[in-house]
């Protein structure tokens, strides 16, 4: 009997202890919830800087991030068949336009071939004087002198065109060769002009692929995050932790989008630089062919003038020297264009990249804000959720402008770096050009002195 009462008493005590344990656990849970709420309040104001993310929330957001990285780890720049067909169709359209343009200028080429270099030079002088007269900022005496020069040029031009007409039927084979050479130059000019259009088409398709991938990343993360948020909001307490998960998940999404953007920007920069180099190479070759074409034309004109062999040799020597200088200037222009145009391209690209980064940043903040408001709307009766949510939204609004300004500052620094690099190279090249110019001038002076001395001896010999 005594043993039975003791057993009953022990059982009763055990029940009391279990109740106390349950109460203690409830108190611990309550304290943990209060601590979690306080941490959430601090996080809401400070963000990642607070380093107060719950381990359970950290694990869930990492699960979302891994799923995102697995599906969208890299920028997908491979062209599908539709995109390849689009590029091919665009290339065919450009080829059609090129042929139309070549057909349209054929008659102009014949006219150009029948116009001597001397006539072209006289026409250019006419245009220069007309421009000066149009400015109207000169005294009457200067204006009268220019009018007299213009009248003389009109007479000279008329005589030269008559001479051109007489020479039209001379050496038809040479004219055919020159026509072929001139058509080749025109074709090259059209193709050089179309490089930008071809490159722009590829950049456009790449931009579309990037936009589609960004949209797909947003949709993927939205589904993954929604499932985790629903589970967290269904808990009896700690629902404010869902807001932290939203904030963290959207930060991860923005980081992954920026990684894709960098890959896409590298593609764009490479394409633009390759197109620029191709265009500059073609422009160099076009100028080279134009120099050769002009030299051959001047040579033909000298031959047709019927001068003595000695005079022809001297004039040909002068024409060759002029061609050599033109070739040298062409090479220098190529080198100058490489620095200036590449610098200008990099500046333009950096500005565009900044706008793309700002767009991602702004859209990311908007999406995060929207998800926070939706979660808050589902927990209108939870003061902690409302307080944490409002603090987070306030932080997003306050920091977004600062983030945009930081991106703008980075852009300005990158643009300035591109400018300074060009200036530094130009200063160095300027010194080199000046040194080469001085050396060439000294050579020309020595050559001229030798020629004068030779001519003087020749005249003295004839007198004797």
SVG drawing of the C-alpha trace seen along z (x, -y; Angstrom):
<svg xmlns="http://www.w3.org/2000/svg" viewBox="-4 -98 87 100">
<polyline fill="none" stroke="black" stroke-width="0.4" points="0.0,0.0 2.8,-2.4 4.7,-1.5 1.7,-2.2 1.3,-5.7 5.0,-6.4 4.7,-5.4 1.7,-7.7 3.6,-10.5 6.6,-10.0 4.4,-9.9 2.7,-13.1 6.1,-14.8 7.2,-13.7 4.2,-15.3 4.9,-18.5 8.5,-18.5 7.3,-17.8 5.0,-20.8 7.7,-22.9 10.0,-21.7 7.4,-22.6 6.8,-26.0 10.6,-26.6 10.8,-25.5 8.0,-27.8 9.7,-30.6 13.0,-29.9 11.1,-29.8 9.5,-33.1 12.8,-34.6 14.4,-33.3 11.5,-34.8 12.0,-38.1 15.7,-38.0 15.0,-37.0 12.6,-39.9 15.2,-42.3 17.9,-41.0 15.5,-41.4 14.8,-45.1 18.6,-45.7 19.1,-43.9 16.2,-45.8 18.1,-49.1 21.7,-47.8 21.3,-45.0 24.2,-42.6 26.4,-44.8 24.6,-43.6 25.7,-40.0 22.5,-38.8 21.0,-36.3 19.5,-33.2 21.2,-30.0 18.0,-28.4 17.3,-31.4 20.9,-31.3 20.5,-27.7 17.2,-28.4 18.6,-31.4 21.7,-29.4 19.5,-26.6 17.8,-29.2 21.1,-30.7 22.5,-27.3 19.5,-26.5 19.9,-29.8 23.6,-29.4 23.1,-25.8 20.7,-26.9 22.1,-30.3 25.8,-30.0 27.1,-31.7 25.9,-34.0 24.4,-31.9 25.7,-33.6 25.5,-30.6 23.3,-31.5 20.3,-29.3 19.2,-28.6 16.6,-31.5 19.3,-34.0 21.7,-32.6 19.1,-33.0 18.4,-36.5 22.1,-37.5 22.3,-35.8 19.1,-37.6 20.6,-40.9 23.8,-40.2 21.9,-39.4 20.0,-42.7 23.2,-44.6 24.6,-42.9 21.5,-43.9 21.9,-47.5 25.6,-47.5 24.8,-46.3 22.1,-49.0 24.5,-51.7 27.3,-50.4 24.8,-50.5 23.7,-54.0 27.3,-55.4 28.5,-53.8 27.8,-56.8 29.5,-59.0 32.6,-56.9 32.7,-57.5 32.4,-61.2 35.2,-61.1 37.5,-59.1 37.0,-61.8 38.0,-64.5 41.7,-65.1 43.5,-65.7 44.2,-69.2 40.5,-69.9 39.7,-68.5 42.3,-70.7 40.8,-73.8 37.3,-72.9 38.6,-72.6 40.3,-76.0 37.0,-77.4 35.1,-76.0 37.7,-77.3 37.4,-80.9 33.6,-80.7 33.6,-79.7 35.9,-82.6 33.6,-85.0 30.5,-83.6 32.0,-84.4 31.8,-88.1 34.4,-89.1 37.0,-90.9 37.8,-94.4 36.8,-95.5 40.3,-95.1 40.6,-91.5 37.2,-90.8 38.1,-92.3 41.3,-90.2 39.3,-87.0 36.8,-87.8 39.5,-88.3 41.1,-84.9 37.7,-83.3 37.2,-84.7 40.7,-83.5 39.9,-80.0 36.7,-80.0 38.6,-80.6 41.3,-78.1 38.7,-75.5 36.9,-76.0 40.1,-75.5 41.1,-72.4 37.7,-70.8 38.1,-71.3 41.5,-69.6 39.9,-66.7 37.4,-66.3 40.2,-65.9 41.9,-63.2 38.7,-61.1 39.5,-58.7 43.1,-58.3 44.4,-54.9 41.0,-53.2 42.7,-50.1 44.3,-52.3 40.9,-53.9 39.2,-50.5 41.9,-49.5 41.4,-52.8 37.6,-52.3 38.0,-48.8 40.3,-50.2 37.9,-53.0 34.9,-50.6 37.0,-48.5 37.6,-51.5 33.9,-52.4 33.0,-48.8 35.5,-48.8 34.0,-52.1 30.5,-50.6 31.7,-47.5 33.6,-49.5 30.5,-51.6 28.5,-48.3 30.8,-47.0 29.0,-49.0 25.6,-47.7 26.7,-44.1 28.3,-44.6 25.2,-46.4 23.0,-43.5 25.1,-41.0 25.1,-43.3 21.3,-43.7 20.8,-39.9 23.2,-39.5 21.3,-42.2 18.1,-40.3 19.6,-37.1 20.8,-38.9 17.4,-40.4 15.7,-37.1 18.2,-35.4 17.7,-38.1 13.9,-37.7 14.2,-33.9 16.5,-34.3 13.9,-36.6 11.1,-34.1 13.1,-31.1 14.1,-32.9 10.5,-34.1 9.1,-30.5 11.9,-29.3 11.6,-32.2 7.8,-32.1 7.8,-28.5 10.3,-29.2 8.5,-32.4 5.1,-30.6 6.6,-28.0 8.2,-30.7 5.0,-32.8 3.1,-29.7 5.1,-29.4 3.5,-30.6 6.4,-33.0 9.4,-34.5 7.5,-35.4 9.7,-38.5 12.5,-36.1 10.8,-35.7 11.5,-39.3 15.2,-38.8 15.1,-35.8 13.6,-38.0 16.3,-40.6 19.1,-38.0 17.7,-36.1 17.3,-39.3 20.9,-40.3 22.1,-36.9 19.9,-37.4 21.4,-40.8 25.0,-39.4 24.3,-36.6 22.8,-39.0 25.8,-41.3 28.0,-38.3 26.1,-37.6 26.2,-41.3 30.0,-41.3 30.2,-38.3 27.9,-40.0 29.7,-43.3 33.0,-41.5 31.4,-40.0 30.1,-43.4 33.5,-45.1 35.3,-42.4 32.8,-42.6 33.1,-46.4 36.9,-46.4 37.1,-43.8 34.7,-45.8 36.6,-49.0 39.9,-47.4 38.4,-45.9 37.0,-49.2 40.3,-51.1 42.2,-48.4 39.8,-48.8 40.0,-52.6 43.7,-52.4 43.6,-50.2 41.0,-52.5 43.3,-55.5 46.3,-53.5 44.4,-52.6 43.2,-56.2 46.8,-57.4 47.9,-54.8 44.9,-55.7 45.8,-59.4 49.4,-58.8 48.6,-56.6 46.3,-59.4 48.9,-62.1 51.5,-59.8 49.1,-59.3 48.5,-63.1 52.2,-63.8 52.7,-61.3 49.9,-62.7 51.4,-66.2 54.1,-65.2 57.0,-66.8 60.6,-65.8 62.0,-62.6 64.2,-64.6 61.3,-66.9 59.0,-63.9 61.6,-62.1 61.9,-65.1 58.1,-65.5 57.7,-61.8 60.4,-62.0 58.4,-64.8 55.1,-62.8 56.8,-59.8 58.1,-61.9 54.7,-63.3 53.2,-59.8 55.8,-58.6 54.7,-61.5 51.0,-60.6 51.8,-56.9 53.6,-58.0 50.8,-60.3 48.3,-57.4 50.3,-55.2 50.4,-57.9 46.6,-58.4 46.1,-54.7 48.2,-54.8 46.4,-58.0 43.0,-56.5 43.9,-53.4 44.5,-55.4 41.8,-58.1 39.0,-55.9 39.7,-53.0 39.7,-55.5 36.4,-57.0 34.9,-53.6 36.0,-52.6 34.5,-55.8 31.2,-55.2 31.2,-51.5 31.9,-52.4 29.0,-54.9 26.7,-52.2 27.9,-49.6 27.1,-52.1 23.5,-52.5 23.1,-48.7 24.4,-48.3 22.1,-51.1 19.1,-49.4 19.9,-46.1 20.3,-47.9 17.1,-49.8 15.1,-46.8 16.5,-44.7 15.4,-47.2 12.0,-47.4 11.5,-43.6 12.8,-43.3 10.4,-46.1 7.5,-44.4 8.1,-41.0 8.5,-42.7 5.2,-44.5 3.4,-41.2 4.7,-39.4 3.7,-42.4 0.3,-42.4 -0.2,-38.7 0.8,-39.5 -1.1,-42.7 -1.8,-41.6 1.9,-41.0 3.4,-44.3 7.0,-42.9 6.6,-42.0 5.2,-45.5 7.9,-47.2 10.8,-45.2 9.2,-45.5 8.9,-49.3 12.4,-49.6 13.7,-47.5 11.8,-49.5 13.1,-52.7 16.7,-51.4 16.2,-50.3 14.9,-53.7 17.7,-55.5 20.6,-53.4 19.4,-53.1 20.4,-56.7 23.8,-56.2 24.4,-53.0 23.5,-54.8 25.9,-57.6 28.7,-55.1 28.1,-53.4 28.2,-56.9 31.5,-57.6 33.0,-54.3 31.9,-55.1 33.5,-58.6 36.8,-57.0 36.8,-54.5 36.0,-57.1 38.7,-59.4 41.2,-56.5 40.5,-55.9 41.0,-59.6 44.3,-59.9 45.7,-56.8 45.1,-58.4 46.6,-61.8 49.7,-60.1 50.3,-58.2 49.7,-61.3 52.2,-63.4 54.8,-60.7 53.9,-60.4 53.9,-64.2 57.6,-64.3 58.4,-61.5 56.5,-63.1 58.3,-66.4 61.7,-64.7 60.8,-62.8 59.5,-66.0 62.7,-67.9 64.9,-65.1 62.8,-65.0 62.9,-68.8 66.7,-68.6 66.8,-65.9 64.6,-67.9 66.7,-71.0 69.9,-69.0 68.2,-67.5 66.9,-70.9 70.4,-72.3 71.9,-69.5 69.3,-69.9 70.0,-73.7 73.7,-73.1 73.2,-70.5 71.0,-72.8 73.5,-75.6 76.3,-73.5 74.1,-72.4 73.3,-76.0 77.0,-77.0 77.9,-74.1 75.4,-75.1 76.8,-78.7 80.3,-77.5"/>
</svg>
